[in-house]
Every structure is written in structure tokens, then in C-alpha cells.
Amino acid sequence: MKYQATIGETTLDFTLEKTAIGYKIFLNNKFLDVDCEQLTPHSFSLLLNNKSHYLTVTENGDGFEVTIDQHTNIVIIKDETSILMEKFGFSDSNQEHAGEIRAQIPGLVTQIFIKVGDVVEKNQKLLILEAMKMENEIDSPVSGKVIKIHVHPGETVNKNNLIMEIDE
């Protein structure tokens, strides 16, 4: 099946095929051998072309926060249907909601580092969300002006709750 991954300003087109022992990814005119074992609900042991990597994946709005060997990126994946819809001019919900910051996990808001009216940069730390005694820094997916904050320190949020809005 054909996919498209967007990482920052880089877009990669690739195909993914299941094999008897794992997956094959066809990228940049060559095949990559991939084997992936799930360790926890969000972490994986990844073997890519015989090199081992530690991988974590969590939902982040319409995309995923992917950490490979301690390097984190926001990745947006589109399948063939989404690519065709975009090609024919149908709107993509990723763009419509780009400035909406939602809770990726349920937790307790412990600190907020910005206020309404502040101008923030992409990847700037916005708040701390504590879950299972771990502090999770929530960064801005876009640059823009903070127009609304829907939570305050000490408030509990559920997964996908709207936390704040940023006008690009």
C-alpha cells in the first residue's frame, strides 16, 4: 500500500509490504527490511536493515510524535485515499485543526508556561501534563499567537481534550 509521511518540511512517499518475517518498505528507489516488535503500548524494538533502534509512538492531534533513539519528530501519515482526496481538492482535517492543542494522554496539568496573547514558536514548550507520575512536556506544533487556553494548573484532562488554541 502507498503512503506519504510528512516530517517537518520533508515529505516522503513510500510503499509498505508485509512479508513472512516482517515488512519491506520501498523508499527512494530501494527496499528497506523492517522488523518491529512491540514492547509496551507505545514503544517498539525496531530492526531496520539489520540495525537496532528503540522507537516510541504517541498520537499528537492528527499526527504522531515519533521518537527514534532519543530524536523526536512530529510525523503525519497519509494513506492512498487521503493523498487522492487532497489531490482532488478536498480539505485535509490536519490543516483545519493545526493550531488546536489536544491532550495526547489523560493527565493532570501541572504547569502552563504561556498566556493568552503570547506569540509562540513551533516546538516551544507550552505546558506540563503529568500522567502516571511522569511529566510530559507539551510543545507547540505551530508558530503563532495563543488565542485561548482551556485549562489551568491543577486541572485533570482526558485524552483528546482541547487544551489551547494557537492562531497561525
C-alpha positions in Angstrom: 0.0 0.0 0.0 1.2 3.5 -0.8 1.7 6.1 2.0 3.1 9.6 2.4 4.9 10.7 5.6 5.5 14.4 6.4 8.2 15.2 8.9 8.7 18.9 9.4 9.0 20.3 5.9 10.1 16.9 4.3 7.6 14.7 2.6 8.5 11.1 1.8 6.4 8.8 -0.5 6.8 5.1 0.3 5.1 1.7 -0.1 4.8 -0.9 2.7 4.6 -4.6 2.0 4.1 -7.3 4.6 6.4 -10.3 4.3 6.7 -13.6 6.1 9.3 -12.2 8.6 8.3 -8.5 8.8 7.8 -5.7 6.4 9.6 -4.3 3.4 9.5 -0.5 2.8 10.2 0.8 -0.7 11.7 4.3 -0.3 13.9 6.3 -2.6 14.1 3.5 -5.2 15.3 0.9 -2.8 13.8 -1.7 -0.4 14.4 -1.5 3.4 14.0 -4.6 5.5 12.0 -3.8 8.7 11.2 -6.0 11.7 9.3 -4.4 14.6 8.4 -5.9 18.0 6.0 -4.1 20.3 7.4 -3.8 23.9 4.7 -1.6 25.5 1.6 0.0 24.2 3.7 2.9 22.8 7.2 1.5 22.5 8.8 -0.8 20.0 12.1 -2.5 19.2 12.8 -1.7 15.5 15.3 -3.6 13.3 15.9 -1.6 10.1 18.4 -3.0 7.6 20.0 -5.1 10.4 20.4 -2.1 12.8 18.5 -2.0 16.1 16.6 1.1 17.2 14.3 2.0 20.2 11.1 3.6 19.0 8.1 5.3 20.8 5.0 6.4 19.1 2.2 8.5 20.6 -0.8 10.3 18.9 -0.4 14.0 18.6 -3.5 15.6 17.2 -3.8 14.4 13.7 -0.3 13.0 13.6 2.1 11.1 15.7 5.0 12.1 18.0 7.7 9.6 17.0 11.0 9.2 19.0 13.7 7.1 17.5 16.9 6.7 19.5 16.0 9.8 21.6 15.3 12.0 18.5 11.7 13.2 18.4 9.7 14.4 15.4 6.0 15.0 14.6 5.0 12.7 11.7 1.8 13.0 9.7 1.0 9.8 7.7 -1.4 9.8 4.8 -2.7 6.7 3.0 -3.6 6.4 -0.7 -7.2 7.6 -0.1 -6.1 10.8 1.8 -3.5 11.6 -0.9 -6.1 11.3 -3.7 -8.6 13.4 -1.8 -6.0 16.1 -1.3 -5.0 15.9 -5.0 -8.7 16.5 -6.0 -9.0 19.5 -3.7 -10.9 18.0 -0.8 -9.9 19.6 2.5 -7.5 17.9 4.9 -8.5 18.0 8.6 -4.9 18.2 9.6 -4.6 21.7 8.3 -8.0 22.8 9.7 -7.0 21.9 13.2 -3.3 22.6 13.2 -3.5 25.3 15.9 -5.6 23.1 18.3 -3.5 21.6 21.1 -5.2 18.5 22.4 -4.2 16.1 25.3 -2.4 13.1 23.8 -3.0 11.2 27.1 -5.2 11.7 30.2 -3.4 13.5 33.0 -3.0 16.5 35.3 -2.0 19.9 34.1 0.8 20.9 36.5 2.4 24.0 34.8 1.5 26.3 31.9 4.4 28.4 30.5 2.5 30.8 28.3 -0.6 33.0 28.5 -3.3 34.3 26.1 -1.8 36.8 23.7 1.7 35.3 23.8 3.4 34.6 20.4 4.9 31.1 20.4 7.3 29.3 18.1 6.9 25.8 16.7 8.3 23.3 19.3 8.1 25.8 22.1 7.3 24.3 25.5 3.6 25.2 26.4 2.8 23.1 29.5 3.5 20.1 31.6 0.9 17.2 31.6 1.6 14.7 34.4 0.5 11.1 33.8 1.4 8.0 35.8 3.9 10.1 37.8 5.7 11.2 34.6 6.0 14.8 33.5 5.2 15.1 29.8 6.2 18.4 28.1 3.6 19.5 25.5 5.2 21.6 22.7 3.6 23.8 20.1 3.0 22.1 16.8 2.8 25.5 15.1 4.1 29.1 15.4 1.5 31.7 16.2 -0.4 33.7 18.8 -2.1 31.9 21.7 -5.8 32.9 21.4 -7.4 30.6 24.1 -6.3 28.4 27.0 -8.9 25.9 28.0 -7.2 24.5 31.1 -5.5 25.7 34.2 -2.8 24.2 36.6 -4.3 21.5 38.8 -7.0 20.5 36.2 -7.4 16.9 35.0 -7.8 16.4 31.3 -8.9 13.3 29.3 -7.3 12.1 26.1 -8.1 14.4 23.1 -9.5 17.2 25.3 -8.8 20.7 23.7 -6.1 22.3 25.9 -5.4 25.5 23.9 -5.7 27.2 20.6 -3.0 29.0 18.6 -3.8 31.2 15.6 -1.1 30.7 12.9 
